[in-house]
């Protein structure tokens, strides 16, 4: 377990933000080791050297995410986006199947089920999602932490309700993987992008499936989905991978060159330590807002804080060197491992000025 001193020294060695950056819910900062790996990867292409090491980075990233998710690497596929993974899951459902979702969840989790046109998609408030599972519900699709306001779903209650009614669960960990301990094994399907709390570049997203693949068809499979990819470049793939790799999409190799190092850092620091650090800063911000007379949206235990009525101040805050987001008129601040109490206090000082 990392000590506070080791945690802080590792973070200081990896991050040199030029602003008060409180916008990880949009994009995470890249560690120095990741930037160096990206540079080396581009040089491989520029200089015409073999790219073998980049394919090794794909498998190392898959294994690292599997450890964070608590599942075997054989259950982890890599693709381009959560929306693409959602689409594969949506395609597996029979016509007329009911999909239960949370109101105003992130579009990538919802839209693939809506565009099918022949599914019954039902939305309820996040706080009621577990109690709203009913006989006939085929799938519950929800984000572990809401993008708009940081509310954290009660996943154990949801899983218990789904089990009682024979429903499957699909969880998007994009806004929680990296700061909130993750138990992907408790769910049938789950996904996450890599460029937020996992501190990676854009270009890839993970998908966790059951050992038996959960009835999914690898509709987007190309040559990398073959059991022997380099023998699957021409004609139909003769044998799909015997693991979740059958759901892989063509690998964004530069992304994985950097992502491997980002995931290494997350593992070195430990998600429990990151969680404690991030939530403490968010709670400090909530307390400061209360002193200023502002009431954030309720999201206990979350690293994301959303404040009604202050979203319009985002441009001025950015000009002042403080990066946050405006989400539907709410100011959204997201606190991660490279943030400090001084960052929180600076935002509060500007908001109170």
C-alpha positions in Angstrom: 0.0 0.0 0.0 1.3 3.4 -0.9 2.1 5.9 1.9 0.8 9.4 1.5 4.4 10.6 0.9 4.9 8.0 -1.9 1.6 8.8 -3.4 2.4 12.5 -3.6 5.9 11.9 -4.9 4.7 9.6 -7.7 2.0 12.1 -8.7 4.5 15.1 -8.7 6.9 13.1 -10.9 4.2 12.4 -13.5 2.0 15.5 -13.8 2.9 19.1 -14.6 -0.5 20.9 -15.2 -0.3 24.5 -16.4 -3.8 25.2 -15.1 -6.0 24.4 -12.1 -7.4 21.3 -13.9 -10.6 20.0 -12.5 -12.1 18.4 -15.6 -11.2 14.8 -15.5 -14.8 13.8 -16.1 -14.1 15.1 -19.7 -10.5 14.1 -20.2 -7.8 12.9 -17.8 -4.3 14.4 -17.8 -1.6 12.2 -19.4 1.3 11.1 -17.1 4.8 11.9 -18.2 5.5 8.2 -18.7 2.6 8.0 -21.1 3.7 11.0 -23.1 7.2 9.5 -23.4 5.7 6.2 -24.6 3.5 7.9 -27.2 6.5 9.8 -28.5 8.5 6.6 -28.8 5.6 4.8 -30.6 5.3 7.6 -33.2 9.0 7.3 -33.8 8.7 3.6 -34.6 6.3 4.6 -37.4 8.3 7.6 -38.5 11.6 5.6 -38.7 10.1 2.4 -40.2 11.0 0.2 -37.3 9.0 -3.0 -36.4 5.8 -2.4 -34.4 5.9 -5.7 -32.5 6.2 -3.9 -29.1 3.0 -2.0 -29.8 1.0 -5.2 -30.1 2.5 -6.3 -26.8 1.2 -3.0 -25.3 -2.3 -4.1 -26.3 -2.1 -7.3 -24.3 -0.4 -5.6 -21.4 -3.2 -3.0 -21.3 -5.9 -5.7 -21.5 -4.3 -7.6 -18.6 -4.0 -4.4 -16.5 -7.6 -3.5 -17.0 -8.7 -7.0 -16.2 -6.8 -6.7 -12.8 -8.6 -3.4 -12.1 -11.9 -4.9 -13.1 -11.4 -8.1 -11.1 -11.9 -10.5 -14.0 -9.6 -12.7 -16.1 -8.0 -11.1 -19.1 -9.8 -13.7 -21.2 -13.1 -11.9 -20.5 -11.8 -8.5 -21.7 -12.2 -7.1 -25.2 -10.8 -3.9 -26.6 -12.6 -1.6 -29.0 -13.0 2.0 -30.0 -15.9 3.3 -27.9 -18.5 2.5 -25.3 -21.2 3.2 -28.0 -19.7 0.4 -30.2 -19.8 -2.0 -27.2 -23.3 -1.0 -26.4 -24.3 -1.6 -30.0 -23.1 -5.2 -29.9 -25.1 -5.8 -26.7 -28.2 -4.1 -28.1 -27.9 -6.3 -31.3 -28.1 -9.5 -29.2 -31.5 -8.8 -27.7 -34.7 -10.2 -29.2 -37.3 -7.9 -30.6 -39.6 -6.6 -27.9 -37.1 -7.1 -25.1 -37.3 -4.6 -22.3 -34.2 -2.5 -21.4 -34.3 -0.5 -18.2 -32.1 2.6 -18.1 -31.5 5.6 -15.9 -33.0 8.9 -16.9 -30.5 11.2 -18.7 -27.7 8.7 -18.5 -24.8 9.2 -21.0 -25.9 8.8 -24.6 -23.4 6.1 -25.4 -25.0 3.8 -22.8 -28.6 4.5 -24.1 -28.7 5.4 -27.8 -27.8 2.0 -29.3 -30.8 0.4 -27.6 -33.1 3.2 -28.8 -32.0 3.1 -32.5 -32.9 -0.6 -32.7 -36.5 0.6 -32.9 -38.0 -2.7 -31.8 -36.9 -2.8 -28.1 -38.9 -1.5 -25.1 -36.6 1.0 -23.5 -37.8 2.2 -20.1 -36.2 5.1 -18.2 -36.5 5.8 -14.5 -34.6 8.0 -12.0 -31.3 6.5 -11.0 -32.3 6.2 -7.4 -35.2 4.0 -8.4 -33.4 1.8 -10.9 -33.0 -1.3 -8.6 -36.6 -1.2 -7.5 -37.8 -0.8 -11.1 -36.5 -4.1 -12.3 -39.5 -6.3 -12.9 -40.5 -9.7 -14.5 -39.8 -9.4 -18.2 -36.9 -6.9 -17.9 -34.2 -8.4 -20.1 -31.4 -6.0 -19.4 -30.5 -3.1 -17.1 -28.0 -0.6 -18.7 -26.6 2.1 -16.4 -23.5 4.1 -15.7 -21.8 3.4 -12.4 -21.3 7.1 -11.9 -23.4 9.7 -13.8 -21.5 11.9 -16.2 -23.7 14.9 -15.6 -23.6 15.1 -11.8 -21.5 12.3 -10.4 -24.3 10.3 -8.7 -23.1 6.8 -7.9 -25.5 3.9 -8.7 -26.3 1.4 -6.0 -24.8 -1.5 -8.0 -25.1 -4.2 -5.4 -28.9 -3.5 -5.0 -29.2 -3.4 -8.8 -27.5 -6.7 -9.2 -29.6 -8.4 -6.5 -32.8 -7.1 -8.1 -31.7 -8.2 -11.6 -30.8 -11.7 -10.3 -34.3 -12.0 -8.6 -36.0 -11.2 -11.9 -33.7 -13.0 -14.3 -32.4 -9.8 -15.9 -28.9 -9.1 -17.1 -26.9 -6.0 -16.2 -24.7 -3.8 -18.3 -22.6 -1.2 -16.4 -20.6 1.6 -17.9 -17.6 2.4 -15.7 -16.3 5.2 -17.8 -16.8 7.8 -15.0 -15.6 5.6 -12.2 -12.9 3.2 -13.4 -9.7 4.5 -11.8 -11.1 6.2 -8.7 -14.0 3.9 -7.6 -13.2 0.3 -6.8 -14.7 -1.8 -9.6 -16.3 -5.3 -9.5 -17.0 -6.2 -13.1 -17.4 -9.8 -12.2 -20.7 -8.9 -10.5 -22.3 -7.9 -13.8 -23.0 -9.7 -17.1 -21.4 -6.9 -19.2 -19.5 -3.8 -18.5 -17.5 -1.2 -20.4 -15.2 1.8 -19.9 -13.3 4.3 -22.0 -9.7 4.8 -21.2 -9.2 8.6 -21.5 -10.8 9.9 -18.3 -10.0 8.6 -14.9 -7.7 5.9 -16.3 -5.4 8.7 -17.6 -5.0 7.2 -21.1 -5.1 8.7 -24.6 -8.3 8.7 -26.7 -9.1 5.8 -29.0 -10.1 2.8 -27.1 -12.7 1.3 -24.7 -12.8 -2.0 -22.8 -15.6 -4.5 -22.8 -16.0 -7.2 -20.2 -18.2 -10.2 -21.2 -19.1 -13.5 -19.4 -17.0 -16.6 -20.0 -19.7 -17.9 -22.3 -19.9 -14.5 -24.1 -23.5 -14.0 -22.9 -25.0 -14.7 -26.3 -23.2 -11.8 -28.0 -22.4 -12.0 -31.7 -19.1 -10.4 -32.7 -20.7 -8.3 -35.4 -17.8 -5.9 -35.8 -15.1 -8.7 -35.9 -12.2 -8.2 -38.2 -8.8 -9.9 -38.5 -7.8 -9.1 -34.9 -10.7 -11.1 -33.7 -9.3 -14.3 -35.1 -7.8 -17.0 -32.9 -4.7 -16.5 -35.0 -4.9 -12.9 -36.2 -2.1 -12.9 -38.6 -3.6 -15.9 -40.4 -7.0 -14.1 -40.5 -6.1 -11.2 -42.8 -7.8 -12.5 -46.0 -11.3 -14.0 -46.5 -13.7 -14.8 -43.7 -12.1 -15.5 -40.3 -11.9 -19.3 -40.1 -11.8 -19.4 -36.3 -12.8 -16.6 -33.9 -10.7 -16.1 -30.8 -11.7 -18.5 -28.0 -11.6 -15.5 -25.6 -13.3 -12.2 -25.4 -10.7 -11.0 -28.0 -13.3 -12.2 -30.6 -15.0 -8.8 -29.8 -11.8 -6.8 -30.4 -11.8 -4.0 -33.0 -8.7 -3.0 -34.9 -6.3 -1.8 -32.3 -5.4 1.9 -32.0 -1.7 1.0 -31.4 -0.4 4.4 -30.3 -3.2 4.6 -27.7 -2.2 1.3 -26.2 1.5 2.3 -26.1 0.5 5.2 -23.8 -2.3 3.5 -22.0 -0.2 0.6 -20.8 1.9 3.1 -18.8 -1.1 5.0 -17.5 -2.6 1.8 -16.2 0.7 0.9 -14.6 0.5 4.2 -12.6 -3.0 3.6 -11.5 -2.0 0.2 -10.2 1.1 1.6 -8.5 -1.0 4.2 -6.7 -3.8 1.8 -5.9 -7.5 2.5 -6.6 -8.3 2.6 -2.9 -5.8 5.4 -2.3 -7.0 7.3 -5.3 -10.5 6.9 -4.2 -9.8 8.3 -0.7 -7.8 11.2 -2.2 -10.4 12.2 -4.8 -13.4 12.0 -2.6 -11.7 14.0 0.2 -11.2 16.8 -2.3 -14.7 16.6 -3.6 -16.0 16.8 0.0 -13.8 19.8 0.7 -15.4 21.5 -2.3 -18.9 20.6 -1.2 -18.2 22.1 2.3 -16.8 25.3 0.7 -19.8 25.6 -1.5 -22.1 25.4 1.5 -20.2 28.2 3.1 -20.7 30.3 0.0 -24.4 29.6 -0.1 -24.4 27.2 -3.0 -26.0 23.8 -3.0 -24.5 21.1 -5.2 -26.6 18.3 -6.6 -26.6 15.3 -4.2 -23.9 12.8 -5.1 -22.5 11.5 -1.8 -19.2 9.6 -2.1 -18.5 10.9 -5.6 -15.4 12.5 -7.0 -17.7 14.6 -9.3 -19.5 17.7 -8.0 -22.2 19.5 -10.0 -23.5 22.9 -9.0 -26.8 24.2 -10.4 -26.8 27.7 -11.8 -23.1 28.2 -12.0 -22.4 26.6 -15.4 -22.4 29.9 -17.1 -19.2 30.9 -15.2 -17.2 28.2 -17.0 -15.8 30.5 -19.7 -14.6 33.1 -17.2 -13.1 30.3 -15.0 -11.2 29.0 -18.0 -9.8 32.5 -18.7 -8.7 32.5 -15.1 -6.8 29.2 -15.6 -9.4 26.9 -13.9 -10.7 24.1 -16.1 -14.2 22.8 -15.3 -17.3 21.9 -17.4 -20.7 23.4 -18.0 -23.3 20.6 -18.1 -26.9 21.7 -18.7 -26.3 25.0 -16.8 -24.5 23.2 -13.9 -20.8 23.8 -13.1 -19.2 20.3 -13.0 -15.9 19.9 -11.2 -14.1 16.5 -11.1 -11.3 15.8 -8.7 -8.5 13.3 -9.4 -5.2 12.2 -8.1 -3.2 15.2 -9.5 -5.5 17.7 -7.7 -4.7 19.2 -4.3 -6.5 21.1 -1.6 -5.0 24.3 -3.1 -6.8 23.6 -6.3 -10.1 23.3 -4.5 -9.5 26.5 -2.5 -8.6 28.4 -5.6 -11.9 27.4 -7.3 -13.8 28.4 -4.2 -12.0 31.7 -4.0 -12.9 32.6 -7.6 -16.5 31.5 -7.2 -16.8 33.6 -4.0 -15.1 36.6 -5.5 
